[in-house]
Amino acid sequence: MTEERAADAGDPQPVAAPASTAPQQQEMPLAVVHGQPVLQIPQDLYIPPDALEVILEAFEGPLDLLLYLIRRQNLDILDIPVADITRQYVDYIQAMHEMRFELAADYLVMAAMLAEIKSRMLLPRAPNEVGEEEDPRAELVRRLQEYERFKKAAEDIDTLPRQDRDTAPVQAFVPDRASVRLPPPVELKEMLLALHDVLKRAELFTQHAIKRDALSVRQRMGELLERLKDGSFYRFETLFTAEEGKLGIVVTFLGMLTLAKEQLVEIVQEAPFAPIYVKSLALLKDGDEIELSSEFDEPAANDG
């Protein structure tokens, strides 16, 4: 007896599993009443069997309902089974009345028309009238075909973008930004390159004059303005006279630089190594004169 108790004492005892610490999802309430969640349906709550009825079909008139019944069963619109369609049409009207829906009088008129067509098709025909009498369904078929065409056209139009449904008008103020393209400024390096070409042409002419008259930069400035007075652009090279030699070319170049410094001429070039053009900014009228001066001319000697 003592050995059995000792053996029992030596057996490992079962250890209780630790409680799960994983988060548990809370039960979603059935409803929220006055801010308080309702987790169970009250025992005294009574819900009538017809408390909620959902009607997915919405018809725009009796022809729309008829067309729906025909297309739902994939029937030929030219061979309508009037008996079946009439029964389904009347069942729909009765269901609307039971649910206290007000129907337009057109639905009742169409029901009467279907009943008339059904009765005319059930009446026996005389043997000699077979094939001569018009099908009682012809007028209804014509109206259904015409309605289907208009309905298809309306659906196509409805797919087009509509303002305030698919698009919204937006007004944006766009400032008037007239692009004014200013010619790039001409660097002195470009003018010196052009001057070098003019000097090379001047070397082709030899001068045999023993005495050379002094050339005035101020006088050459006036000659340049006189030549440019029409306001047109002139090629840089055309303003030089190679026959005057290097001295005359240098005087013309200095006069042009002085006029540009005084903002009396504009010198432009469209791109690097492109032709250089000169234009007068002093549009003179007949008889107008501009006082010109140059720092390159020697001052006049005082009389006496």
PASEBA-1860 file (N, C-alpha, C; in nm, 3 decimals):
! residues 304
1> MTEERAAD> 0.084/-0.122/0.000/0.000/0.000/0.000/0.085/0.124/0.000 ~ 0.193/0.116/0.078/0.284/0.231/0.084/0.358/0.248/-0.046 ~ 0.395/0.134/-0.111/0.467/0.142/-0.239/0.378/0.202/-0.347 ~ 0.249/0.167/-0.347/0.159/0.223/-0.449/0.146/0.373/-0.433 ~ 0.135/0.419/-0.308/0.125/0.564/-0.287/0.253/0.635/-0.331 ~ 0.369/0.570/-0.304/0.494/0.632/-0.347/0.503/0.637/-0.498 ~ 0.454/0.531/-0.562/0.455/0.532/-0.709/0.366/0.640/-0.765 ~ 0.248/0.654/-0.698/0.158/0.761/-0.744/0.220/0.897/-0.725
9> AGDPQPVA> 0.293/0.912/-0.616/0.355/1.044/-0.591/0.462/1.074/-0.693 ~ 0.526/0.972/-0.747/0.632/0.997/-0.844/0.581/1.024/-0.984 ~ 0.454/0.993/-1.019/0.400/1.018/-1.153/0.385/1.167/-1.177 ~ 0.416/1.211/-1.300/0.398/1.355/-1.331/0.251/1.392/-1.332 ~ 0.219/1.504/-1.272/0.082/1.553/-1.265/0.051/1.636/-1.391 ~ -0.071/1.625/-1.448/-0.109/1.707/-1.568/-0.114/1.855/-1.533 ~ -0.060/1.935/-1.625/-0.054/2.081/-1.605/-0.162/2.145/-1.690 ~ -0.235/2.238/-1.633/-0.343/2.307/-1.707/-0.284/2.395/-1.816
17> APASTAPQ> -0.344/2.390/-1.934/-0.295/2.471/-2.048/-0.317/2.619/-2.020 ~ -0.220/2.701/-2.056/-0.237/2.845/-2.032/-0.350/2.902/-2.115 ~ -0.413/3.000/-2.059/-0.525/3.064/-2.130/-0.475/3.133/-2.257 ~ -0.554/3.123/-2.364/-0.515/3.184/-2.492/-0.520/3.336/-2.481 ~ -0.412/3.395/-2.529/-0.403/3.543/-2.527/-0.433/3.604/-2.663 ~ -0.473/3.520/-2.763/-0.502/3.575/-2.896/-0.627/3.661/-2.890 ~ -0.630/3.773/-2.962/-0.749/3.859/-2.961/-0.867/3.790/-3.028 ~ -0.983/3.805/-2.972/-1.105/3.745/-3.025/-1.191/3.853/-3.090
25> QQEMPLAV> -1.248/3.819/-3.206/-1.333/3.913/-3.277/-1.467/3.929/-3.205 ~ -1.506/4.053/-3.187/-1.632/4.079/-3.119/-1.749/4.049/-3.211 ~ -1.858/4.009/-3.151/-1.978/3.976/-3.227/-2.042/4.104/-3.281 ~ -2.077/4.100/-3.409/-2.139/4.217/-3.471/-2.282/4.231/-3.422 ~ -2.325/4.351/-3.388/-2.462/4.369/-3.341/-2.561/4.355/-3.455 ~ -2.681/4.310/-3.422/-2.788/4.301/-3.521/-2.839/4.438/-3.561 ~ -2.839/4.530/-3.466/-2.885/4.665/-3.491/-2.831/4.755/-3.381 ~ -2.843/4.884/-3.404/-2.803/4.983/-3.304/-2.924/5.072/-3.278
33> VHGQPVLQ> -2.975/5.068/-3.155/-3.094/5.143/-3.117/-3.054/5.245/-3.012 ~ -3.074/5.373/-3.046/-3.038/5.482/-2.954/-2.892/5.472/-2.909 ~ -2.807/5.432/-3.001/-2.665/5.423/-2.971/-2.622/5.296/-2.901 ~ -2.715/5.208/-2.867/-2.683/5.085/-2.796/-2.693/4.967/-2.893 ~ -2.589/4.880/-2.898/-2.596/4.765/-2.989/-2.694/4.660/-2.939 ~ -2.764/4.598/-3.033/-2.858/4.489/-3.003/-2.797/4.362/-3.058 ~ -2.761/4.269/-2.968/-2.692/4.146/-3.007/-2.787/4.030/-3.028 ~ -2.905/4.031/-2.968/-3.001/3.922/-2.981/-3.137/3.978/-3.020
41> IPQDLYIP> -3.212/3.896/-3.093/-3.346/3.937/-3.133/-3.438/3.927/-3.012 ~ -3.512/4.033/-2.981/-3.605/4.025/-2.866/-3.708/3.915/-2.888 ~ -3.745/3.846/-2.779/-3.838/3.735/-2.790/-3.979/3.781/-2.826 ~ -4.017/3.903/-2.788/-4.152/3.952/-2.816/-4.160/4.029/-2.947 ~ -4.054/4.021/-3.031/-4.055/4.093/-3.158/-4.129/4.011/-3.262 ~ -4.227/4.073/-3.328/-4.306/4.005/-3.432/-4.276/4.070/-3.567 ~ -4.233/3.989/-3.663/-4.205/4.036/-3.798/-4.303/3.968/-3.892 ~ -4.393/4.043/-3.956/-4.489/3.981/-4.049/-4.416/3.915/-4.165
49> PDALEVIL> -4.472/3.812/-4.223/-4.404/3.743/-4.334/-4.388/3.831/-4.457 ~ -4.479/3.928/-4.477/-4.469/4.016/-4.594/-4.421/4.156/-4.554 ~ -4.337/4.161/-4.450/-4.292/4.293/-4.404/-4.200/4.359/-4.506 ~ -4.125/4.282/-4.581/-4.030/4.339/-4.677/-4.043/4.265/-4.807 ~ -4.073/4.338/-4.911/-4.079/4.282/-5.045/-3.998/4.373/-5.137 ~ -3.912/4.315/-5.214/-3.825/4.389/-5.305/-3.868/4.361/-5.447 ~ -3.897/4.464/-5.520/-3.936/4.453/-5.660/-3.824/4.515/-5.743 ~ -3.757/4.431/-5.819/-3.642/4.479/-5.896/-3.682/4.538/-6.030
57> EAFEGPLD> -3.791/4.487/-6.088/-3.831/4.537/-6.219/-3.905/4.669/-6.205 ~ -3.872/4.761/-6.290/-3.942/4.890/-6.297/-3.976/4.915/-6.443 ~ -4.104/4.932/-6.471/-4.150/4.946/-6.608/-4.204/5.087/-6.631 ~ -4.183/5.133/-6.752/-4.224/5.269/-6.787/-4.362/5.272/-6.851 ~ -4.427/5.159/-6.862/-4.560/5.157/-6.921/-4.599/5.015/-6.957 ~ -4.720/4.996/-7.005/-4.766/4.860/-7.038/-4.685/4.795/-7.150 ~ -4.643/4.872/-7.250/-4.563/4.814/-7.357/-4.428/4.768/-7.304 ~ -4.372/4.843/-7.210/-4.244/4.803/-7.151/-4.260/4.672/-7.074
65> LLLYLIRR> -4.371/4.657/-7.003/-4.396/4.532/-6.930/-4.415/4.415/-7.026 ~ -4.492/4.436/-7.132/-4.511/4.329/-7.231/-4.379/4.288/-7.294 ~ -4.298/4.387/-7.333/-4.170/4.356/-7.395/-4.079/4.280/-7.299 ~ -4.086/4.315/-7.171/-4.006/4.243/-7.071/-4.050/4.097/-7.060 ~ -4.182/4.072/-7.058/-4.232/3.935/-7.048/-4.193/3.852/-7.170 ~ -4.192/3.916/-7.287/-4.157/3.844/-7.411/-4.008/3.812/-7.414 ~ -3.925/3.912/-7.383/-3.780/3.891/-7.390/-3.731/3.798/-7.278 ~ -3.799/3.797/-7.165/-3.756/3.710/-7.055/-3.767/3.564/-7.094
73> QNLDILDI> -3.864/3.530/-7.178/-3.885/3.390/-7.219/-3.828/3.362/-7.359 ~ -3.754/3.461/-7.416/-3.694/3.444/-7.549/-3.799/3.406/-7.653 ~ -3.911/3.475/-7.650/-4.019/3.449/-7.745/-4.000/3.534/-7.869 ~ -4.058/3.487/-7.979/-4.056/3.562/-8.104/-4.164/3.668/-8.098 ~ -4.124/3.792/-8.119/-4.221/3.901/-8.108/-4.324/3.896/-8.219 ~ -4.291/3.827/-8.331/-4.387/3.815/-8.441/-4.486/3.701/-8.421 ~ -4.460/3.617/-8.323/-4.550/3.503/-8.296/-4.571/3.493/-8.145 ~ -4.645/3.587/-8.091/-4.664/3.597/-7.947/-4.768/3.495/-7.902
81> PVADITRQ> -4.734/3.413/-7.802/-4.838/3.327/-7.741/-4.926/3.413/-7.651 ~ -5.036/3.459/-7.705/-5.119/3.557/-7.636/-5.172/3.502/-7.504 ~ -5.207/3.376/-7.500/-5.266/3.319/-7.378/-5.167/3.326/-7.262 ~ -5.043/3.282/-7.286/-4.944/3.282/-7.177/-4.908/3.425/-7.136 ~ -4.889/3.512/-7.235/-4.850/3.649/-7.203/-4.962/3.720/-7.129 ~ -5.086/3.695/-7.169/-5.199/3.759/-7.101/-5.206/3.714/-6.956 ~ -5.186/3.584/-6.933/-5.191/3.533/-6.795/-5.081/3.597/-6.710 ~ -4.959/3.606/-6.763/-4.850/3.666/-6.686/-4.874/3.816/-6.663
89> YVDYIQAM> -4.930/3.881/-6.764/-4.957/4.024/-6.751/-5.061/4.049/-6.642 ~ -5.169/3.970/-6.642/-5.274/3.987/-6.541/-5.220/3.952/-6.402 ~ -5.136/3.851/-6.393/-5.076/3.816/-6.262/-4.994/3.932/-6.207 ~ -4.922/4.000/-6.294/-4.841/4.114/-6.248/-4.932/4.227/-6.197 ~ -5.040/4.254/-6.269/-5.131/4.362/-6.226/-5.196/4.326/-6.092 ~ -5.237/4.201/-6.078/-5.297/4.160/-5.950/-5.196/4.171/-5.836 ~ -5.071/4.136/-5.862/-4.968/4.148/-5.757/-4.948/4.294/-5.718 ~ -4.954/4.383/-5.814/-4.939/4.525/-5.783/-5.056/4.576/-5.698
97> HEMRFELA> -5.176/4.526/-5.730/-5.294/4.567/-5.651/-5.285/4.513/-5.509 ~ -5.240/4.389/-5.494/-5.228/4.332/-5.359/-5.126/4.407/-5.274 ~ -5.023/4.460/-5.337/-4.922/4.537/-5.263/-4.957/4.686/-5.256 ~ -5.082/4.717/-5.294/-5.134/4.853/-5.285/-5.051/4.953/-5.367 ~ -5.006/4.908/-5.484/-4.939/4.999/-5.577/-5.043/5.054/-5.674 ~ -5.037/5.182/-5.694/-5.130/5.245/-5.788/-5.075/5.230/-5.930 ~ -5.157/5.175/-6.018/-5.118/5.157/-6.157/-5.191/5.257/-6.244 ~ -5.123/5.299/-6.349/-5.187/5.391/-6.443/-5.296/5.317/-6.521
105> ADYLVMAA> -5.388/5.396/-6.575/-5.500/5.336/-6.649/-5.453/5.265/-6.774 ~ -5.332/5.302/-6.824/-5.283/5.238/-6.946/-5.261/5.089/-6.926 ~ -5.222/5.049/-6.804/-5.201/4.907/-6.778/-5.333/4.830/-6.790 ~ -5.441/4.890/-6.740/-5.571/4.823/-6.748/-5.621/4.820/-6.892 ~ -5.595/4.926/-6.968/-5.635/4.927/-7.110/-5.562/4.817/-7.186 ~ -5.433/4.801/-7.158/-5.357/4.695/-7.225/-5.408/4.558/-7.185 ~ -5.448/4.540/-7.059/-5.504/4.412/-7.016/-5.632/4.381/-7.092 ~ -5.716/4.482/-7.112/-5.839/4.461/-7.188/-5.808/4.428/-7.334
113> MLAEIKSR> -5.704/4.494/-7.389/-5.666/4.468/-7.528/-5.615/4.325/-7.543 ~ -5.537/4.277/-7.447/-5.489/4.139/-7.453/-5.604/4.040/-7.441 ~ -5.699/4.071/-7.355/-5.815/3.982/-7.342/-5.895/3.977/-7.471 ~ -5.906/4.091/-7.539/-5.979/4.094/-7.666/-5.907/4.011/-7.771 ~ -5.774/4.029/-7.780/-5.698/3.952/-7.879/-5.709/3.803/-7.851 ~ -5.702/3.769/-7.723/-5.711/3.628/-7.686/-5.846/3.570/-7.725 ~ -5.953/3.645/-7.703/-6.087/3.596/-7.737/-6.104/3.585/-7.887 ~ -6.049/3.681/-7.963/-6.063/3.676/-8.109/-5.988/3.557/-8.167
121> MLLPRAPN> -5.875/3.523/-8.106/-5.800/3.408/-8.156/-5.867/3.276/-8.119 ~ -5.948/3.276/-8.013/-6.017/3.153/-7.973/-6.145/3.130/-8.052 ~ -6.201/3.235/-8.111/-6.325/3.220/-8.187/-6.299/3.139/-8.313 ~ -6.391/3.051/-8.347/-6.374/2.973/-8.472/-6.394/3.063/-8.594 ~ -6.325/3.030/-8.701/-6.335/3.107/-8.824/-6.405/3.022/-8.930 ~ -6.476/3.094/-9.016/-6.542/3.026/-9.127/-6.437/2.976/-9.224 ~ -6.464/2.864/-9.291/-6.363/2.809/-9.383/-6.325/2.907/-9.493 ~ -6.422/2.984/-9.544/-6.390/3.076/-9.652/-6.317/3.202/-9.605
129> EVGEEEDP> -6.306/3.224/-9.473/-6.239/3.343/-9.421/-6.096/3.314/-9.374 ~ -6.056/3.188/-9.383/-5.922/3.153/-9.338/-5.820/3.215/-9.433 ~ -5.725/3.287/-9.383/-5.621/3.351/-9.464/-5.656/3.490/-9.508 ~ -5.783/3.530/-9.499/-5.820/3.664/-9.542/-5.822/3.762/-9.425 ~ -5.862/3.720/-9.306/-5.871/3.810/-9.192/-5.731/3.840/-9.138 ~ -5.712/3.962/-9.099/-5.583/4.005/-9.044/-5.561/3.942/-8.907 ~ -5.437/3.910/-8.879/-5.401/3.851/-8.750/-5.436/3.950/-8.639 ~ -5.512/3.908/-8.536/-5.548/4.002/-8.428/-5.427/4.058/-8.355
137> RAELVRRL> -5.313/3.989/-8.365/-5.194/4.036/-8.294/-5.113/4.138/-8.373 ~ -5.154/4.165/-8.499/-5.071/4.250/-8.586/-5.051/4.390/-8.527 ~ -5.159/4.453/-8.481/-5.148/4.588/-8.426/-5.059/4.590/-8.302 ~ -5.076/4.489/-8.215/-4.993/4.483/-8.094/-4.845/4.462/-8.130 ~ -4.819/4.376/-8.229/-4.681/4.351/-8.271/-4.618/4.478/-8.327 ~ -4.696/4.553/-8.407/-4.643/4.678/-8.464/-4.606/4.776/-8.353 ~ -4.694/4.789/-8.254/-4.667/4.883/-8.145/-4.547/4.839/-8.062 ~ -4.534/4.707/-8.040/-4.419/4.657/-7.965/-4.287/4.681/-8.040
145> QEYERFKK> -4.287/4.657/-8.172/-4.166/4.681/-8.250/-4.127/4.828/-8.249 ~ -4.227/4.914/-8.264/-4.197/5.057/-8.262/-4.145/5.101/-8.126 ~ -4.207/5.049/-8.019/-4.160/5.085/-7.884/-4.018/5.034/-7.860 ~ -3.987/4.913/-7.911/-3.853/4.858/-7.891/-3.748/4.942/-7.962 ~ -3.780/4.993/-8.081/-3.685/5.079/-8.151/-3.658/5.207/-8.073 ~ -3.766/5.269/-8.022/-3.747/5.393/-7.945/-3.672/5.365/-7.815 ~ -3.699/5.251/-7.752/-3.630/5.219/-7.627/-3.481/5.196/-7.652 ~ -3.449/5.126/-7.763/-3.308/5.104/-7.795/-3.238/5.236/-7.825
153> AAEDIDTL> -3.307/5.327/-7.897/-3.246/5.457/-7.925/-3.224/5.537/-7.797 ~ -3.322/5.529/-7.704/-3.306/5.601/-7.577/-3.190/5.545/-7.495 ~ -3.172/5.412/-7.497/-3.060/5.352/-7.424/-2.926/5.393/-7.486 ~ -2.921/5.402/-7.620/-2.797/5.445/-7.685/-2.765/5.590/-7.651 ~ -2.869/5.673/-7.649/-2.846/5.814/-7.615/-2.802/5.828/-7.470 ~ -2.857/5.742/-7.383/-2.821/5.752/-7.241/-2.676/5.714/-7.216 ~ -2.617/5.635/-7.306/-2.475/5.600/-7.287/-2.382/5.713/-7.325 ~ -2.433/5.814/-7.396/-2.347/5.926/-7.433/-2.314/6.008/-7.309
161> PRQDRDTA> -2.198/6.074/-7.309/-2.163/6.159/-7.193/-2.266/6.269/-7.172 ~ -2.306/6.286/-7.048/-2.407/6.386/-7.013/-2.348/6.483/-6.912 ~ -2.376/6.610/-6.941/-2.325/6.713/-6.849/-2.393/6.701/-6.713 ~ -2.316/6.724/-6.610/-2.357/6.714/-6.469/-2.376/6.570/-6.424 ~ -2.363/6.474/-6.516/-2.364/6.333/-6.476/-2.228/6.268/-6.501 ~ -2.177/6.285/-6.621/-2.046/6.230/-6.655/-1.938/6.338/-6.663 ~ -1.979/6.458/-6.695/-1.883/6.568/-6.706/-1.933/6.686/-6.625 ~ -1.842/6.772/-6.591/-1.874/6.893/-6.516/-1.810/7.011/-6.586
169> PVQAFVPD> -1.886/7.119/-6.606/-1.827/7.237/-6.671/-1.723/7.302/-6.581 ~ -1.614/7.338/-6.640/-1.504/7.401/-6.567/-1.465/7.529/-6.640 ~ -1.449/7.633/-6.565/-1.406/7.760/-6.620/-1.267/7.792/-6.566 ~ -1.178/7.817/-6.656/-1.041/7.849/-6.618/-0.998/7.977/-6.688 ~ -0.939/8.064/-6.614/-0.891/8.190/-6.670/-0.751/8.167/-6.727 ~ -0.739/8.190/-6.855/-0.610/8.175/-6.921/-0.558/8.314/-6.955 ~ -0.452/8.357/-6.893/-0.401/8.491/-6.922/-0.347/8.498/-7.064 ~ -0.354/8.616/-7.118/-0.305/8.639/-7.253/-0.153/8.645/-7.248
177> RASVRLPP> -0.093/8.539/-7.298/0.052/8.532/-7.297/0.104/8.535/-7.440 ~ 0.107/8.653/-7.495/0.160/8.668/-7.629/0.311/8.646/-7.625 ~ 0.354/8.547/-7.699/0.497/8.514/-7.696/0.575/8.619/-7.773 ~ 0.661/8.686/-7.703/0.748/8.786/-7.764/0.888/8.727/-7.767 ~ 0.934/8.700/-7.885/1.066/8.640/-7.901/1.169/8.750/-7.919 ~ 1.249/8.766/-7.818/1.354/8.866/-7.824/1.478/8.804/-7.887 ~ 1.541/8.874/-7.980/1.664/8.819/-8.038/1.774/8.811/-7.934 ~ 1.852/8.707/-7.940/1.960/8.693/-7.841/2.063/8.803/-7.857
185> PVELKEML> 2.126/8.844/-7.749/2.229/8.949/-7.760/2.351/8.897/-7.835 ~ 2.418/8.988/-7.901/2.537/8.954/-7.979/2.660/8.974/-7.892 ~ 2.742/8.872/-7.885/2.865/8.883/-7.808/2.972/8.953/-7.892 ~ 3.062/9.018/-7.821/3.170/9.091/-7.889/3.257/8.997/-7.969 ~ 3.269/8.872/-7.923/3.350/8.775/-7.996/3.294/8.752/-8.136 ~ 3.162/8.745/-8.146/3.100/8.724/-8.276/3.125/8.842/-8.368 ~ 3.118/8.963/-8.313/3.142/9.082/-8.395/3.288/9.089/-8.440 ~ 3.380/9.046/-8.355/3.521/9.048/-8.393/3.549/8.946/-8.503
193> LALHDVLK> 3.480/8.831/-8.498/3.496/8.734/-8.605/3.445/8.789/-8.738 ~ 3.329/8.857/-8.732/3.278/8.918/-8.855/3.370/9.029/-8.904 ~ 3.427/9.106/-8.810/3.521/9.212/-8.849/3.646/9.153/-8.913 ~ 3.688/9.038/-8.865/3.806/8.974/-8.922/3.783/8.939/-9.069 ~ 3.662/8.893/-9.102/3.632/8.862/-9.242/3.634/8.988/-9.327 ~ 3.583/9.098/-9.272/3.584/9.223/-9.349/3.727/9.271/-9.371 ~ 3.812/9.258/-9.269/3.952/9.301/-9.283/4.026/9.216/-9.386 ~ 3.993/9.090/-9.393/4.058/9.006/-9.493/4.021/9.050/-9.634
201> RAELFTQH> 3.898/9.093/-9.652/3.859/9.144/-9.783/3.928/9.276/-9.813 ~ 3.949/9.356/-9.707/4.014/9.486/-9.729/4.160/9.471/-9.771 ~ 4.223/9.360/-9.734/4.363/9.339/-9.772/4.380/9.320/-9.921 ~ 4.270/9.288/-9.990/4.280/9.269/-10.134/4.296/9.400/-10.209 ~ 4.265/9.509/-10.144/4.275/9.639/-10.208/4.404/9.707/-10.162 ~ 4.479/9.760/-10.256/4.604/9.832/-10.225/4.578/9.981/-10.232 ~ 4.644/10.053/-10.146/4.630/10.198/-10.139/4.763/10.261/-10.182 ~ 4.753/10.357/-10.275/4.872/10.427/-10.325/4.869/10.574/-10.289
209> AIKRDALS> 4.773/10.611/-10.203/4.764/10.753/-10.167/4.884/10.789/-10.080 ~ 4.943/10.903/-10.112/5.058/10.949/-10.035/5.013/11.008/-9.904 ~ 4.903/11.081/-9.906/4.852/11.146/-9.786/4.708/11.099/-9.763 ~ 4.680/11.062/-9.642/4.548/11.010/-9.608/4.473/11.112/-9.523 ~ 4.348/11.137/-9.564/4.265/11.228/-9.485/4.227/11.161/-9.354 ~ 4.218/11.239/-9.250/4.178/11.187/-9.119/4.031/11.145/-9.123 ~ 4.003/11.025/-9.072/3.866/10.974/-9.068/3.808/11.000/-8.930 ~ 3.686/11.054/-8.926/3.620/11.089/-8.801/3.518/10.980/-8.765
217> VRQRMGEL> 3.529/10.930/-8.643/3.431/10.831/-8.596/3.293/10.894/-8.585 ~ 3.288/11.018/-8.537/3.158/11.086/-8.524/3.093/11.103/-8.660 ~ 3.172/11.138/-8.761/3.117/11.152/-8.896/3.067/11.017/-8.948 ~ 3.145/10.911/-8.920/3.103/10.780/-8.967/2.975/10.734/-8.897 ~ 2.956/10.776/-8.770/2.832/10.744/-8.699/2.713/10.808/-8.771 ~ 2.728/10.931/-8.812/2.620/10.997/-8.885/2.592/10.928/-9.017 ~ 2.698/10.884/-9.087/2.677/10.814/-9.214/2.603/10.681/-9.191 ~ 2.638/10.613/-9.084/2.567/10.487/-9.055/2.419/10.511/-9.026
225> LERLKDGS> 2.390/10.613/-8.945/2.248/10.642/-8.916/2.173/10.683/-9.041 ~ 2.238/10.754/-9.129/2.174/10.794/-9.254/2.143/10.671/-9.339 ~ 2.232/10.576/-9.338/2.211/10.456/-9.418/2.104/10.366/-9.357 ~ 2.092/10.369/-9.225/1.996/10.283/-9.156/1.865/10.353/-9.123 ~ 1.840/10.469/-9.178/1.726/10.550/-9.135/1.590/10.490/-9.172 ~ 1.586/10.393/-9.266/1.456/10.335/-9.304/1.407/10.233/-9.202 ~ 1.488/10.199/-9.101/1.444/10.106/-8.996/1.454/9.960/-9.033 ~ 1.518/9.926/-9.143/1.532/9.786/-9.184/1.661/9.728/-9.126
233> FYRFETLF> 1.665/9.594/-9.128/1.786/9.525/-9.084/1.885/9.516/-9.201 ~ 2.011/9.542/-9.172/2.117/9.534/-9.272/2.222/9.434/-9.225 ~ 2.275/9.359/-9.320/2.383/9.268/-9.286/2.504/9.346/-9.235 ~ 2.568/9.289/-9.135/2.683/9.355/-9.073/2.791/9.385/-9.178 ~ 2.816/9.293/-9.270/2.925/9.310/-9.366/2.896/9.420/-9.467 ~ 2.766/9.442/-9.497/2.733/9.540/-9.600/2.754/9.684/-9.555 ~ 2.774/9.706/-9.427/2.794/9.843/-9.377/2.940/9.887/-9.386 ~ 3.027/9.800/-9.431/3.169/9.833/-9.444/3.204/9.851/-9.591
241> TAEEGKLG> 3.300/9.939/-9.616/3.352/9.963/-9.751/3.495/9.914/-9.755 ~ 3.515/9.802/-9.824/3.648/9.741/-9.825/3.751/9.831/-9.892 ~ 3.707/9.913/-9.985/3.802/10.000/-10.055/3.867/10.102/-9.963 ~ 3.811/10.128/-9.848/3.870/10.223/-9.755/3.989/10.166/-9.680 ~ 4.011/10.037/-9.691/4.123/9.977/-9.622/4.091/9.947/-9.477 ~ 4.193/9.902/-9.406/4.175/9.863/-9.266/4.135/9.980/-9.179 ~ 4.193/10.097/-9.206/4.162/10.212/-9.123/4.014/10.249/-9.135 ~ 3.961/10.251/-9.255/3.820/10.284/-9.273/3.728/10.181/-9.208
249> IVVTFLGM> 3.768/10.054/-9.216/3.687/9.949/-9.154/3.686/9.963/-9.003 ~ 3.803/9.993/-8.945/3.810/10.009/-8.800/3.727/10.129/-8.755 ~ 3.731/10.239/-8.831/3.652/10.357/-8.796/3.502/10.324/-8.801 ~ 3.460/10.251/-8.904/3.318/10.212/-8.913/3.280/10.122/-8.797 ~ 3.367/10.029/-8.761/3.339/9.938/-8.649/3.328/10.014/-8.517 ~ 3.419/10.111/-8.495/3.412/10.190/-8.373/3.285/10.275/-8.370 ~ 3.249/10.329/-8.484/3.126/10.408/-8.489/3.003/10.323/-8.460 ~ 3.003/10.198/-8.509/2.890/10.108/-8.483/2.883/10.072/-8.335
257> LTLAKEQL> 2.999/10.046/-8.273/2.999/10.016/-8.130/2.950/10.134/-8.048 ~ 2.989/10.255/-8.088/2.946/10.374/-8.015/2.796/10.393/-8.028 ~ 2.742/10.372/-8.147/2.596/10.384/-8.165/2.522/10.279/-8.083 ~ 2.577/10.158/-8.075/2.513/10.055/-7.993/2.519/10.091/-7.846 ~ 2.628/10.150/-7.804/2.641/10.192/-7.664/2.541/10.301/-7.631 ~ 2.517/10.392/-7.725/2.419/10.499/-7.704/2.276/10.454/-7.732 ~ 2.258/10.324/-7.762/2.126/10.266/-7.791/2.059/10.334/-7.910 ~ 2.140/10.366/-8.008/2.088/10.424/-8.132/2.077/10.318/-8.242
265> VEIVQEAP> 2.143/10.205/-8.225/2.129/10.094/-8.319/2.111/9.966/-8.239 ~ 2.052/9.865/-8.303/2.031/9.732/-8.244/2.108/9.631/-8.326 ~ 2.186/9.549/-8.260/2.267/9.447/-8.326/2.217/9.311/-8.278 ~ 2.172/9.226/-8.371/2.111/9.098/-8.335/2.176/8.987/-8.415 ~ 2.163/8.867/-8.359/2.213/8.745/-8.423/2.124/8.630/-8.378 ~ 2.068/8.553/-8.471/1.972/8.449/-8.438/2.036/8.332/-8.365 ~ 2.158/8.298/-8.396/2.224/8.182/-8.336/2.374/8.203/-8.347 ~ 2.451/8.127/-8.270/2.596/8.139/-8.281/2.643/8.112/-8.424
273> FAPIYVKS> 2.736/8.194/-8.469/2.795/8.185/-8.603/2.694/8.215/-8.714 ~ 2.578/8.267/-8.678/2.479/8.308/-8.778/2.511/8.451/-8.824 ~ 2.453/8.494/-8.934/2.478/8.631/-8.980/2.433/8.733/-8.876 ~ 2.505/8.843/-8.869/2.476/8.952/-8.776/2.403/9.062/-8.853 ~ 2.298/9.116/-8.791/2.219/9.222/-8.854/2.220/9.345/-8.764 ~ 2.212/9.461/-8.831/2.212/9.590/-8.760/2.089/9.667/-8.804 ~ 2.022/9.730/-8.706/1.901/9.807/-8.732/1.907/9.936/-8.651 ~ 1.861/10.044/-8.712/1.860/10.174/-8.643/1.741/10.183/-8.550
281> LALLKDGD> 1.766/10.236/-8.430/1.659/10.261/-8.334/1.620/10.407/-8.330 ~ 1.690/10.490/-8.404/1.661/10.635/-8.409/1.595/10.664/-8.542 ~ 1.461/10.657/-8.542/1.385/10.683/-8.665/1.373/10.834/-8.681 ~ 1.453/10.888/-8.770/1.459/11.033/-8.789/1.364/11.075/-8.900 ~ 1.303/11.188/-8.878/1.224/11.250/-8.983/1.312/11.348/-9.061 ~ 1.258/11.396/-9.170/1.336/11.490/-9.251/1.365/11.615/-9.171 ~ 1.490/11.653/-9.168/1.528/11.774/-9.096/1.571/11.751/-8.953 ~ 1.546/11.628/-8.897/1.587/11.601/-8.759/1.737/11.574/-8.754
289> EIELSSEF> 1.797/11.616/-8.648/1.940/11.595/-8.628/1.965/11.542/-8.488 ~ 2.069/11.461/-8.476/2.110/11.407/-8.347/2.254/11.449/-8.322 ~ 2.277/11.503/-8.206/2.413/11.542/-8.170/2.492/11.417/-8.136 ~ 2.597/11.393/-8.213/2.680/11.274/-8.196/2.816/11.314/-8.144 ~ 2.871/11.228/-8.063/3.006/11.250/-8.011/3.074/11.116/-7.997 ~ 3.206/11.116/-8.005/3.282/10.992/-7.996/3.408/11.017/-7.914 ~ 3.437/10.922/-7.829/3.558/10.932/-7.748/3.683/10.895/-7.826 ~ 3.662/10.845/-7.949/3.777/10.806/-8.029/3.831/10.921/-8.114
297> DEPAANDG> 3.755/11.031/-8.129/3.800/11.146/-8.207/3.885/11.237/-8.120 ~ 3.985/11.300/-8.180/4.067/11.396/-8.107/3.987/11.523/-8.086 ~ 4.001/11.588/-7.969/3.928/11.714/-7.948/3.977/11.820/-8.044 ~ 3.882/11.904/-8.089/3.917/12.010/-8.185/4.005/12.113/-8.117 ~ 4.109/12.161/-8.189/4.200/12.262/-8.133/4.130/12.395/-8.121 ~ 4.157/12.466/-8.010/4.095/12.597/-7.988/4.154/12.699/-8.085 ~ 4.070/12.781/-8.133/4.115/12.885/-8.226/4.203/12.983/-8.151 ~ 4.319/13.028/-8.219/4.407/13.128/-8.156/4.484/13.061/-8.048
END
